[in-house]
Structures are given as C-alpha cells and as structure tokens.
C-alpha cells in the first residue's frame, strides 16, 4: 500500500469535531444534549497519557477531547474537567472512546 492510499482509506485522523448525542443521568433527572468530540491520533493519545505530570490524566483527556456549545466552539478547561461530576465525566469518556473506535459497553 502507498501512503496516498493509506490516507484515502482513512488511516490518518481528520481534525474536524464529531457531534455526539449523550445522556447524563443525575439523580432523577436525565439530560440529553450534544457534545463535540475531537478524534485523537496515536501520537496525541500517547502524549496525553505519558509523562509524570501531577495533573489528572482523565481530566486532561476530557479537556483535550470534549467541546461544547454551538458547533463545539467551547472548550472545557482542565480545571473545569477536574471538577466534573464523576457520572458526567464517565459519559464524556465513553463518547471519546466511541468516536475513537472503542466499542461501547452494554
């Protein structure tokens, strides 16, 4: 296979955001809304989870991958991601995994 063929077949991660409908259950309330997920390349994922940083890797993962607002124009800061409700953080992490090719849990 040639490089051009590999690119044409989707072997490289595109930069556009992916709209993803999610549902977050908080107590008796269920909220459905759309988030935008940035696909992550092999190199980006490796960089994200390597190193000896004191920062939470999960909060960093969410702040790098999840966007909100109209067409994903709002980025979640690391500080905000760190303070997320654990259930909502799990919803965001699952959406990122699904967009990046991981199979959803049933």
Biopython code that builds the backbone (N, CA, C, O; Angstrom):
import numpy as np
from Bio.PDB.StructureBuilder import StructureBuilder

atoms = [
    (1, "UNK", "N", (0.850, -1.176, 0.000)),
    (1, "UNK", "CA", (0.000, 0.000, 0.000)),
    (1, "UNK", "C", (0.893, 1.235, 0.000)),
    (1, "UNK", "O", (1.957, 1.254, 0.619)),
    (2, "UNK", "N", (0.447, 2.242, -0.692)),
    (2, "UNK", "CA", (1.169, 3.508, -0.755)),
    (2, "UNK", "C", (0.579, 4.481, 0.258)),
    (2, "UNK", "O", (-0.561, 4.328, 0.696)),
    (3, "UNK", "N", (1.371, 5.481, 0.620)),
    (3, "UNK", "CA", (0.946, 6.482, 1.593)),
    (3, "UNK", "C", (-0.349, 7.163, 1.163)),
    (3, "UNK", "O", (-1.252, 7.342, 1.980)),
    (4, "UNK", "N", (-0.449, 7.537, -0.087)),
    (4, "UNK", "CA", (-1.666, 8.196, -0.590)),
    (4, "UNK", "C", (-2.883, 7.287, -0.436)),
    (4, "UNK", "O", (-3.975, 7.760, -0.120)),
    (5, "UNK", "N", (-2.701, 5.989, -0.658)),
    (5, "UNK", "CA", (-3.803, 5.034, -0.499)),
    (5, "UNK", "C", (-4.212, 4.925, 0.966)),
    (5, "UNK", "O", (-5.397, 4.869, 1.294)),
    (6, "UNK", "N", (-3.219, 4.898, 1.829)),
    (6, "UNK", "CA", (-3.492, 4.814, 3.264)),
    (6, "UNK", "C", (-4.268, 6.036, 3.739)),
    (6, "UNK", "O", (-5.201, 5.917, 4.533)),
    (7, "UNK", "N", (-3.882, 7.200, 3.255)),
    (7, "UNK", "CA", (-4.612, 8.429, 3.587)),
    (7, "UNK", "C", (-6.036, 8.370, 3.059)),
    (7, "UNK", "O", (-6.975, 8.737, 3.765)),
    (8, "UNK", "N", (-6.205, 7.913, 1.829)),
    (8, "UNK", "CA", (-7.532, 7.824, 1.215)),
    (8, "UNK", "C", (-8.430, 6.831, 1.942)),
    (8, "UNK", "O", (-9.650, 6.996, 1.952)),
    (9, "UNK", "N", (-7.852, 5.814, 2.543)),
    (9, "UNK", "CA", (-8.624, 4.789, 3.257)),
    (9, "UNK", "C", (-8.922, 5.180, 4.704)),
    (9, "UNK", "O", (-9.541, 4.406, 5.433)),
    (10, "UNK", "N", (-8.491, 6.366, 5.128)),
    (10, "UNK", "CA", (-8.790, 6.825, 6.486)),
    (10, "UNK", "C", (-7.763, 6.438, 7.524)),
    (10, "UNK", "O", (-8.082, 6.384, 8.712)),
    (11, "UNK", "N", (-6.548, 6.171, 7.111)),
    (11, "UNK", "CA", (-5.511, 5.769, 8.044)),
    (11, "UNK", "C", (-4.966, 6.890, 8.912)),
    (11, "UNK", "O", (-4.205, 6.642, 9.848)),
    (12, "UNK", "N", (-5.354, 8.122, 8.605)),
    (12, "UNK", "CA", (-4.899, 9.269, 9.382)),
    (12, "UNK", "C", (-6.115, 9.990, 9.951)),
    (12, "UNK", "O", (-7.150, 10.094, 9.294)),
    (13, "UNK", "N", (-5.983, 10.474, 11.152)),
    (13, "UNK", "CA", (-7.111, 11.054, 11.879)),
    (13, "UNK", "C", (-7.421, 12.457, 11.367)),
    (13, "UNK", "O", (-6.549, 13.326, 11.368)),
    (14, "UNK", "N", (-8.676, 12.685, 10.923)),
    (14, "UNK", "CA", (-9.070, 14.031, 10.484)),
    (14, "UNK", "C", (-9.223, 14.967, 11.678)),
    (14, "UNK", "O", (-9.426, 14.513, 12.804)),
    (15, "UNK", "N", (-9.128, 16.260, 11.436)),
    (15, "UNK", "CA", (-9.141, 17.230, 12.535)),
    (15, "UNK", "C", (-10.537, 17.717, 12.930)),
    (15, "UNK", "O", (-10.690, 18.314, 13.996)),
    (16, "UNK", "N", (-11.552, 17.481, 12.107)),
    (16, "UNK", "CA", (-12.869, 18.025, 12.440)),
    (16, "UNK", "C", (-13.501, 17.298, 13.634)),
    (16, "UNK", "O", (-13.252, 16.117, 13.877)),
    (17, "UNK", "N", (-14.320, 18.048, 14.361)),
    (17, "UNK", "CA", (-15.011, 17.513, 15.529)),
    (17, "UNK", "C", (-16.167, 16.623, 15.092)),
    (17, "UNK", "O", (-16.726, 16.796, 14.009)),
    (18, "UNK", "N", (-16.518, 15.667, 15.950)),
    (18, "UNK", "CA", (-17.623, 14.753, 15.693)),
    (18, "UNK", "C", (-18.734, 15.059, 16.689)),
    (18, "UNK", "O", (-18.512, 15.017, 17.899)),
    (19, "UNK", "N", (-19.930, 15.367, 16.186)),
    (19, "UNK", "CA", (-21.084, 15.605, 17.056)),
    (19, "UNK", "C", (-21.525, 14.269, 17.644)),
    (19, "UNK", "O", (-21.611, 13.268, 16.933)),
    (20, "UNK", "N", (-21.802, 14.262, 18.934)),
    (20, "UNK", "CA", (-22.187, 13.029, 19.628)),
    (20, "UNK", "C", (-23.308, 13.362, 20.604)),
    (20, "UNK", "O", (-23.141, 14.205, 21.486)),
    (21, "UNK", "N", (-24.450, 12.699, 20.445)),
    (21, "UNK", "CA", (-25.557, 12.872, 21.380)),
    (21, "UNK", "C", (-25.312, 11.989, 22.591)),
    (21, "UNK", "O", (-25.018, 10.801, 22.457)),
    (22, "UNK", "N", (-25.435, 12.577, 23.771)),
    (22, "UNK", "CA", (-25.196, 11.846, 25.018)),
    (22, "UNK", "C", (-26.352, 12.086, 25.982)),
    (22, "UNK", "O", (-27.121, 13.037, 25.840)),
    (23, "UNK", "N", (-26.451, 11.208, 26.953)),
    (23, "UNK", "CA", (-27.442, 11.346, 28.016)),
    (23, "UNK", "C", (-26.726, 11.190, 29.348)),
    (23, "UNK", "O", (-25.971, 10.243, 29.562)),
    (24, "UNK", "N", (-26.981, 12.141, 30.236)),
    (24, "UNK", "CA", (-26.389, 12.125, 31.572)),
    (24, "UNK", "C", (-27.522, 12.038, 32.574)),
    (24, "UNK", "O", (-28.422, 12.877, 32.579)),
    (25, "UNK", "N", (-27.476, 11.024, 33.420)),
    (25, "UNK", "CA", (-28.492, 10.860, 34.453)),
    (25, "UNK", "C", (-27.922, 11.356, 35.771)),
    (25, "UNK", "O", (-26.898, 10.873, 36.254)),
    (26, "UNK", "N", (-28.618, 12.336, 36.338)),
    (26, "UNK", "CA", (-28.198, 12.916, 37.623)),
    (26, "UNK", "C", (-29.385, 12.846, 38.565)),
    (26, "UNK", "O", (-30.332, 13.623, 38.443)),
    (27, "UNK", "N", (-29.331, 11.918, 39.499)),
    (27, "UNK", "CA", (-30.469, 11.701, 40.384)),
    (27, "UNK", "C", (-31.654, 11.203, 39.576)),
    (27, "UNK", "O", (-31.543, 10.223, 38.839)),
    (28, "UNK", "N", (-32.793, 11.881, 39.715)),
    (28, "UNK", "CA", (-33.996, 11.512, 38.969)),
    (28, "UNK", "C", (-34.073, 12.210, 37.623)),
    (28, "UNK", "O", (-34.965, 11.926, 36.824)),
    (29, "UNK", "N", (-33.158, 13.107, 37.370)),
    (29, "UNK", "CA", (-33.186, 13.894, 36.142)),
    (29, "UNK", "C", (-32.272, 13.276, 35.083)),
    (29, "UNK", "O", (-31.165, 12.823, 35.373)),
    (30, "UNK", "N", (-32.774, 13.273, 33.849)),
    (30, "UNK", "CA", (-31.978, 12.781, 32.739)),
    (30, "UNK", "C", (-31.840, 13.898, 31.714)),
    (30, "UNK", "O", (-32.838, 14.415, 31.212)),
    (31, "UNK", "N", (-30.619, 14.263, 31.410)),
    (31, "UNK", "CA", (-30.354, 15.345, 30.463)),
    (31, "UNK", "C", (-29.749, 14.777, 29.186)),
    (31, "UNK", "O", (-28.756, 14.051, 29.227)),
    (32, "UNK", "N", (-30.355, 15.112, 28.056)),
    (32, "UNK", "CA", (-29.831, 14.697, 26.756)),
    (32, "UNK", "C", (-29.326, 15.945, 26.042)),
    (32, "UNK", "O", (-30.020, 16.961, 25.993)),
    (33, "UNK", "N", (-28.134, 15.871, 25.496)),
    (33, "UNK", "CA", (-27.560, 17.017, 24.803)),
    (33, "UNK", "C", (-26.474, 16.543, 23.847)),
    (33, "UNK", "O", (-26.080, 15.376, 23.858)),
    (34, "UNK", "N", (-26.005, 17.454, 23.032)),
    (34, "UNK", "CA", (-24.970, 17.142, 22.050)),
    (34, "UNK", "C", (-23.637, 17.721, 22.503)),
    (34, "UNK", "O", (-23.549, 18.878, 22.913)),
    (35, "UNK", "N", (-22.618, 16.905, 22.420)),
    (35, "UNK", "CA", (-21.249, 17.353, 22.661)),
    (35, "UNK", "C", (-20.472, 17.156, 21.358)),
    (35, "UNK", "O", (-20.962, 16.532, 20.417)),
    (36, "UNK", "N", (-19.282, 17.685, 21.320)),
    (36, "UNK", "CA", (-18.422, 17.523, 20.147)),
    (36, "UNK", "C", (-17.114, 16.909, 20.607)),
    (36, "UNK", "O", (-16.496, 17.365, 21.569)),
    (37, "UNK", "N", (-16.708, 15.876, 19.906)),
    (37, "UNK", "CA", (-15.525, 15.116, 20.293)),
    (37, "UNK", "C", (-14.432, 15.290, 19.243)),
    (37, "UNK", "O", (-14.666, 15.152, 18.042)),
    (38, "UNK", "N", (-13.248, 15.593, 19.725)),
    (38, "UNK", "CA", (-12.076, 15.685, 18.845)),
    (38, "UNK", "C", (-11.442, 14.302, 18.769)),
    (38, "UNK", "O", (-11.063, 13.725, 19.788)),
    (39, "UNK", "N", (-11.332, 13.783, 17.560)),
    (39, "UNK", "CA", (-10.653, 12.498, 17.377)),
    (39, "UNK", "C", (-9.187, 12.660, 17.770)),
    (39, "UNK", "O", (-8.598, 13.729, 17.607)),
    (40, "UNK", "N", (-8.624, 11.598, 18.281)),
    (40, "UNK", "CA", (-7.238, 11.651, 18.725)),
    (40, "UNK", "C", (-6.375, 10.684, 17.925)),
    (40, "UNK", "O", (-6.732, 9.518, 17.756)),
    (41, "UNK", "N", (-5.265, 11.160, 17.446)),
    (41, "UNK", "CA", (-4.312, 10.314, 16.731)),
    (41, "UNK", "C", (-3.524, 9.472, 17.732)),
    (41, "UNK", "O", (-3.559, 9.716, 18.938)),
    (42, "UNK", "N", (-2.828, 8.497, 17.214)),
    (42, "UNK", "CA", (-1.966, 7.658, 18.039)),
    (42, "UNK", "C", (-0.984, 8.510, 18.841)),
    (42, "UNK", "O", (-0.827, 8.322, 20.047)),
    (43, "UNK", "N", (-0.332, 9.439, 18.167)),
    (43, "UNK", "CA", (0.661, 10.287, 18.829)),
    (43, "UNK", "C", (0.056, 11.174, 19.897)),
    (43, "UNK", "O", (0.645, 11.363, 20.962)),
    (44, "UNK", "N", (-1.130, 11.724, 19.616)),
    (44, "UNK", "CA", (-1.799, 12.586, 20.596)),
    (44, "UNK", "C", (-2.185, 11.793, 21.839)),
    (44, "UNK", "O", (-2.032, 12.282, 22.959)),
    (45, "UNK", "N", (-2.689, 10.565, 21.651)),
    (45, "UNK", "CA", (-3.072, 9.734, 22.800)),
    (45, "UNK", "C", (-1.846, 9.347, 23.619)),
    (45, "UNK", "O", (-1.878, 9.364, 24.850)),
    (46, "UNK", "N", (-0.779, 9.002, 22.931)),
    (46, "UNK", "CA", (0.443, 8.631, 23.635)),
    (46, "UNK", "C", (0.961, 9.801, 24.473)),
    (46, "UNK", "O", (1.346, 9.623, 25.628)),
    (47, "UNK", "N", (0.967, 10.986, 23.886)),
    (47, "UNK", "CA", (1.431, 12.178, 24.597)),
    (47, "UNK", "C", (0.525, 12.498, 25.785)),
    (47, "UNK", "O", (0.995, 12.892, 26.852)),
    (48, "UNK", "N", (-0.773, 12.322, 25.583)),
    (48, "UNK", "CA", (-1.754, 12.633, 26.617)),
    (48, "UNK", "C", (-1.568, 11.767, 27.861)),
    (48, "UNK", "O", (-1.725, 12.247, 28.984)),
    (49, "UNK", "N", (-1.236, 10.496, 27.662)),
    (49, "UNK", "CA", (-1.166, 9.567, 28.785)),
    (49, "UNK", "C", (0.254, 9.216, 29.224)),
    (49, "UNK", "O", (0.440, 8.324, 30.052)),
    (50, "UNK", "N", (1.244, 9.899, 28.685)),
    (50, "UNK", "CA", (2.616, 9.634, 29.107)),
    (50, "UNK", "C", (3.093, 10.732, 30.046)),
    (50, "UNK", "O", (2.433, 11.756, 30.219)),
    (51, "UNK", "N", (4.215, 10.503, 30.628)),
    (51, "UNK", "CA", (4.808, 11.530, 31.485)),
    (51, "UNK", "C", (4.413, 11.383, 32.939)),
    (51, "UNK", "O", (3.533, 10.599, 33.295)),
    (52, "UNK", "N", (5.080, 12.150, 33.755)),
    (52, "UNK", "CA", (4.879, 12.087, 35.198)),
    (52, "UNK", "C", (4.212, 13.343, 35.727)),
    (52, "UNK", "O", (4.532, 13.804, 36.823)),
    (53, "UNK", "N", (3.305, 13.888, 34.972)),
    (53, "UNK", "CA", (2.624, 15.111, 35.377)),
    (53, "UNK", "C", (1.790, 14.869, 36.633)),
    (53, "UNK", "O", (1.278, 13.771, 36.854)),
    (54, "UNK", "N", (1.663, 15.911, 37.447)),
    (54, "UNK", "CA", (0.810, 15.838, 38.627)),
    (54, "UNK", "C", (-0.660, 16.008, 38.265)),
    (54, "UNK", "O", (-1.535, 15.824, 39.111)),
    (55, "UNK", "N", (-0.935, 16.357, 37.010)),
    (55, "UNK", "CA", (-2.315, 16.562, 36.584)),
    (55, "UNK", "C", (-3.032, 15.227, 36.418)),
    (55, "UNK", "O", (-2.418, 14.202, 36.121)),
    (56, "UNK", "N", (-4.344, 15.265, 36.618)),
    (56, "UNK", "CA", (-5.186, 14.099, 36.378)),
    (56, "UNK", "C", (-5.191, 13.790, 34.888)),
    (56, "UNK", "O", (-5.504, 14.656, 34.071)),
    (57, "UNK", "N", (-4.847, 12.570, 34.539)),
    (57, "UNK", "CA", (-4.839, 12.186, 33.129)),
    (57, "UNK", "C", (-6.260, 12.172, 32.561)),
    (57, "UNK", "O", (-6.465, 12.527, 31.401)),
    (58, "UNK", "N", (-7.230, 11.769, 33.364)),
    (58, "UNK", "CA", (-8.620, 11.734, 32.895)),
    (58, "UNK", "C", (-9.155, 13.139, 32.651)),
    (58, "UNK", "O", (-9.836, 13.373, 31.652)),
    (59, "UNK", "N", (-8.861, 14.072, 33.541)),
    (59, "UNK", "CA", (-9.311, 15.455, 33.351)),
    (59, "UNK", "C", (-8.622, 16.067, 32.130)),
    (59, "UNK", "O", (-9.248, 16.806, 31.370)),
    (60, "UNK", "N", (-7.363, 15.768, 31.945)),
    (60, "UNK", "CA", (-6.631, 16.256, 30.775)),
    (60, "UNK", "C", (-7.224, 15.668, 29.495)),
    (60, "UNK", "O", (-7.379, 16.372, 28.497)),
    (61, "UNK", "N", (-7.555, 14.383, 29.528)),
    (61, "UNK", "CA", (-8.188, 13.678, 28.412)),
    (61, "UNK", "C", (-9.489, 14.371, 28.014)),
    (61, "UNK", "O", (-9.716, 14.632, 26.833)),
    (62, "UNK", "N", (-10.338, 14.670, 28.989)),
    (62, "UNK", "CA", (-11.618, 15.333, 28.718)),
    (62, "UNK", "C", (-11.388, 16.744, 28.193)),
    (62, "UNK", "O", (-12.037, 17.158, 27.233)),
    (63, "UNK", "N", (-10.477, 17.484, 28.806)),
    (63, "UNK", "CA", (-10.250, 18.868, 28.370)),
    (63, "UNK", "C", (-9.668, 18.941, 26.955)),
    (63, "UNK", "O", (-9.863, 19.939, 26.261)),
    (64, "UNK", "N", (-8.973, 17.919, 26.530)),
    (64, "UNK", "CA", (-8.402, 17.890, 25.178)),
    (64, "UNK", "C", (-9.398, 17.394, 24.132)),
    (64, "UNK", "O", (-9.265, 17.714, 22.951)),
    (65, "UNK", "N", (-10.386, 16.620, 24.553)),
    (65, "UNK", "CA", (-11.239, 15.914, 23.591)),
    (65, "UNK", "C", (-12.682, 16.391, 23.509)),
    (65, "UNK", "O", (-13.321, 16.202, 22.474)),
    (66, "UNK", "N", (-13.216, 17.000, 24.556)),
    (66, "UNK", "CA", (-14.637, 17.355, 24.597)),
    (66, "UNK", "C", (-14.817, 18.850, 24.383)),
    (66, "UNK", "O", (-14.138, 19.671, 25.000)),
    (67, "UNK", "N", (-15.746, 19.185, 23.497)),
    (67, "UNK", "CA", (-16.096, 20.571, 23.201)),
    (67, "UNK", "C", (-17.605, 20.714, 23.317)),
    (67, "UNK", "O", (-18.351, 19.779, 23.027)),
    (68, "UNK", "N", (-18.044, 21.879, 23.739)),
    (68, "UNK", "CA", (-19.465, 22.145, 23.963)),
    (68, "UNK", "C", (-19.905, 23.346, 23.139)),
    (68, "UNK", "O", (-19.119, 23.939, 22.401)),
    (69, "UNK", "N", (-21.188, 23.691, 23.286)),
    (69, "UNK", "CA", (-21.708, 24.882, 22.627)),
    (69, "UNK", "C", (-22.002, 24.647, 21.160)),
    (69, "UNK", "O", (-21.861, 23.540, 20.639)),
    (70, "UNK", "N", (-22.410, 25.713, 20.521)),
    (70, "UNK", "CA", (-22.771, 25.646, 19.107)),
    (70, "UNK", "C", (-21.571, 25.215, 18.263)),
    (70, "UNK", "O", (-20.546, 25.896, 18.221)),
    (71, "UNK", "N", (-21.716, 24.094, 17.608)),
    (71, "UNK", "CA", (-20.668, 23.535, 16.742)),
    (71, "UNK", "C", (-19.345, 23.281, 17.459)),
    (71, "UNK", "O", (-18.288, 23.264, 16.828)),
    (72, "UNK", "N", (-19.401, 23.085, 18.772)),
    (72, "UNK", "CA", (-18.190, 22.751, 19.513)),
    (72, "UNK", "C", (-17.220, 23.895, 19.684)),
    (72, "UNK", "O", (-16.007, 23.683, 19.697)),
    (73, "UNK", "N", (-17.729, 25.101, 19.814)),
    (73, "UNK", "CA", (-16.862, 26.283, 19.922)),
    (73, "UNK", "C", (-16.300, 26.489, 21.333)),
    (73, "UNK", "O", (-15.347, 27.247, 21.514)),
    (74, "UNK", "N", (-16.890, 25.815, 22.340)),
    (74, "UNK", "CA", (-16.440, 25.995, 23.726)),
    (74, "UNK", "C", (-15.571, 24.825, 24.164)),
    (74, "UNK", "O", (-15.966, 23.665, 24.050)),
    (75, "UNK", "N", (-14.411, 25.138, 24.653)),
    (75, "UNK", "CA", (-13.510, 24.107, 25.170)),
    (75, "UNK", "C", (-13.665, 24.035, 26.691)),
    (75, "UNK", "O", (-13.848, 25.058, 27.350)),
    (76, "UNK", "N", (-13.594, 22.836, 27.235)),
    (76, "UNK", "CA", (-13.622, 22.651, 28.688)),
    (76, "UNK", "C", (-12.186, 22.791, 29.191)),
    (76, "UNK", "O", (-11.289, 22.095, 28.716)),
    (77, "UNK", "N", (-11.974, 23.671, 30.130)),
    (77, "UNK", "CA", (-10.622, 23.840, 30.673)),
    (77, "UNK", "C", (-10.249, 22.619, 31.513)),
    (77, "UNK", "O", (-11.116, 21.854, 31.935)),
    (78, "UNK", "N", (-8.965, 22.451, 31.746)),
    (78, "UNK", "CA", (-8.513, 21.371, 32.615)),
    (78, "UNK", "C", (-9.144, 21.515, 33.999)),
    (78, "UNK", "O", (-9.597, 20.534, 34.588)),
    (79, "UNK", "N", (-9.170, 22.732, 34.506)),
    (79, "UNK", "CA", (-9.718, 22.979, 35.841)),
    (79, "UNK", "C", (-11.191, 22.587, 35.917)),
    (79, "UNK", "O", (-11.617, 21.973, 36.895)),
    (80, "UNK", "N", (-11.974, 22.938, 34.889)),
    (80, "UNK", "CA", (-13.389, 22.551, 34.873)),
    (80, "UNK", "C", (-13.541, 21.040, 34.728)),
    (80, "UNK", "O", (-14.390, 20.441, 35.388)),
    (81, "UNK", "N", (-12.743, 20.428, 33.886)),
    (81, "UNK", "CA", (-12.815, 18.973, 33.707)),
    (81, "UNK", "C", (-12.495, 18.261, 35.020)),
    (81, "UNK", "O", (-13.098, 17.236, 35.338)),
    (82, "UNK", "N", (-11.564, 18.796, 35.763)),
    (82, "UNK", "CA", (-11.174, 18.208, 37.044)),
    (82, "UNK", "C", (-12.330, 18.236, 38.048)),
    (82, "UNK", "O", (-12.424, 17.368, 38.917)),
    (83, "UNK", "N", (-13.202, 19.229, 37.926)),
    (83, "UNK", "CA", (-14.316, 19.407, 38.863)),
    (83, "UNK", "C", (-15.622, 18.754, 38.397)),
    (83, "UNK", "O", (-16.647, 18.906, 39.062)),
    (84, "UNK", "N", (-15.607, 18.040, 37.284)),
    (84, "UNK", "CA", (-16.834, 17.436, 36.758)),
    (84, "UNK", "C", (-17.430, 16.405, 37.705)),
    (84, "UNK", "O", (-16.717, 15.728, 38.446)),
    (85, "UNK", "N", (-18.745, 16.303, 37.662)),
    (85, "UNK", "CA", (-19.450, 15.215, 38.326)),
    (85, "UNK", "C", (-18.893, 13.904, 37.753)),
    (85, "UNK", "O", (-18.751, 13.791, 36.535)),
    (86, "UNK", "N", (-18.573, 12.911, 38.595)),
    (86, "UNK", "CA", (-17.989, 11.668, 38.087)),
    (86, "UNK", "C", (-18.854, 10.958, 37.039)),
    (86, "UNK", "O", (-18.326, 10.372, 36.093)),
    (87, "UNK", "N", (-20.166, 11.010, 37.203)),
    (87, "UNK", "CA", (-21.049, 10.387, 36.217)),
    (87, "UNK", "C", (-20.974, 11.077, 34.870)),
    (87, "UNK", "O", (-20.988, 10.418, 33.830)),
    (88, "UNK", "N", (-20.893, 12.402, 34.880)),
    (88, "UNK", "CA", (-20.782, 13.160, 33.638)),
    (88, "UNK", "C", (-19.415, 12.924, 32.992)),
    (88, "UNK", "O", (-19.315, 12.798, 31.772)),
    (89, "UNK", "N", (-18.379, 12.867, 33.804)),
    (89, "UNK", "CA", (-17.042, 12.576, 33.273)),
    (89, "UNK", "C", (-17.033, 11.210, 32.585)),
    (89, "UNK", "O", (-16.397, 11.045, 31.544)),
    (90, "UNK", "N", (-17.733, 10.234, 33.161)),
    (90, "UNK", "CA", (-17.811, 8.901, 32.553)),
    (90, "UNK", "C", (-18.542, 8.948, 31.215)),
    (90, "UNK", "O", (-18.153, 8.258, 30.273)),
    (91, "UNK", "N", (-19.604, 9.761, 31.124)),
    (91, "UNK", "CA", (-20.334, 9.930, 29.861)),
    (91, "UNK", "C", (-19.405, 10.526, 28.806)),
    (91, "UNK", "O", (-19.374, 10.058, 27.667)),
    (92, "UNK", "N", (-18.655, 11.551, 29.181)),
    (92, "UNK", "CA", (-17.721, 12.184, 28.248)),
    (92, "UNK", "C", (-16.640, 11.192, 27.797)),
    (92, "UNK", "O", (-16.334, 11.101, 26.608)),
    (93, "UNK", "N", (-16.068, 10.457, 28.745)),
    (93, "UNK", "CA", (-15.011, 9.499, 28.413)),
    (93, "UNK", "C", (-15.535, 8.416, 27.473)),
    (93, "UNK", "O", (-14.840, 8.015, 26.539)),
    (94, "UNK", "N", (-16.752, 7.943, 27.713)),
    (94, "UNK", "CA", (-17.337, 6.926, 26.840)),
    (94, "UNK", "C", (-17.527, 7.472, 25.428)),
    (94, "UNK", "O", (-17.263, 6.771, 24.451)),
    (95, "UNK", "N", (-17.982, 8.711, 25.317)),
    (95, "UNK", "CA", (-18.172, 9.327, 23.998)),
    (95, "UNK", "C", (-16.846, 9.425, 23.250)),
    (95, "UNK", "O", (-16.789, 9.146, 22.052)),
    (96, "UNK", "N", (-15.792, 9.814, 23.938)),
    (96, "UNK", "CA", (-14.474, 9.906, 23.306)),
    (96, "UNK", "C", (-14.024, 8.526, 22.831)),
    (96, "UNK", "O", (-13.521, 8.381, 21.717)),
    (97, "UNK", "N", (-14.204, 7.529, 23.670)),
    (97, "UNK", "CA", (-13.809, 6.171, 23.295)),
    (97, "UNK", "C", (-14.587, 5.676, 22.085)),
    (97, "UNK", "O", (-14.016, 5.045, 21.195)),
    (98, "UNK", "N", (-15.883, 5.955, 22.044)),
    (98, "UNK", "CA", (-16.708, 5.527, 20.913)),
    (98, "UNK", "C", (-16.278, 6.216, 19.621)),
    (98, "UNK", "O", (-16.160, 5.565, 18.582)),
    (99, "UNK", "N", (-16.046, 7.508, 19.676)),
    (99, "UNK", "CA", (-15.632, 8.250, 18.479)),
    (99, "UNK", "C", (-14.261, 7.780, 17.989)),
    (99, "UNK", "O", (-13.980, 7.799, 16.791)),
    (100, "UNK", "N", (-13.423, 7.365, 18.918)),
    (100, "UNK", "CA", (-12.080, 6.918, 18.550)),
    (100, "UNK", "C", (-11.993, 5.417, 18.295)),
    (100, "UNK", "O", (-10.896, 4.865, 18.209)),
    (101, "UNK", "N", (-13.137, 4.757, 18.173)),
    (101, "UNK", "CA", (-13.131, 3.370, 17.728)),
    (101, "UNK", "C", (-13.323, 2.309, 18.781)),
    (101, "UNK", "O", (-13.400, 1.130, 18.436)),
    (102, "UNK", "N", (-13.403, 2.668, 20.055)),
    (102, "UNK", "CA", (-13.655, 1.659, 21.081)),
    (102, "UNK", "C", (-15.126, 1.273, 21.048)),
    (102, "UNK", "O", (-15.990, 2.114, 20.801)),
    (103, "UNK", "N", (-15.403, 0.017, 21.296)),
    (103, "UNK", "CA", (-16.792, -0.434, 21.282)),
    (103, "UNK", "C", (-17.483, 0.002, 22.564)),
    (103, "UNK", "O", (-16.895, -0.081, 23.642)),
    (104, "UNK", "N", (-18.761, 0.481, 22.457)),
    (104, "UNK", "CA", (-19.478, 0.906, 23.657)),
    (104, "UNK", "C", (-19.787, -0.275, 24.564)),
    (104, "UNK", "O", (-19.973, -1.401, 24.101)),
    (105, "UNK", "N", (-19.839, -0.002, 25.863)),
    (105, "UNK", "CA", (-20.195, -1.033, 26.841)),
    (105, "UNK", "C", (-21.704, -1.170, 26.883)),
    (105, "UNK", "O", (-22.431, -0.178, 26.821)),
    (106, "UNK", "N", (-22.171, -2.405, 26.989)),
    (106, "UNK", "CA", (-23.626, -2.641, 27.099)),
    (106, "UNK", "C", (-23.995, -2.995, 28.505)),
    (106, "UNK", "O", (-25.168, -3.229, 28.795)),
]
sb = StructureBuilder()
sb.init_structure("model")
sb.init_model(0)
sb.init_chain("A")
sb.init_seg("    ")
for serial, (resi, resn, name, xyz) in enumerate(atoms, 1):
    if name == "N":
        sb.init_residue(resn, " ", resi, " ")
    sb.init_atom(name, np.array(xyz, "f"), 0.0, 1.0, " ", f" {name:<3s}", serial, name[0])
structure = sb.get_structure()
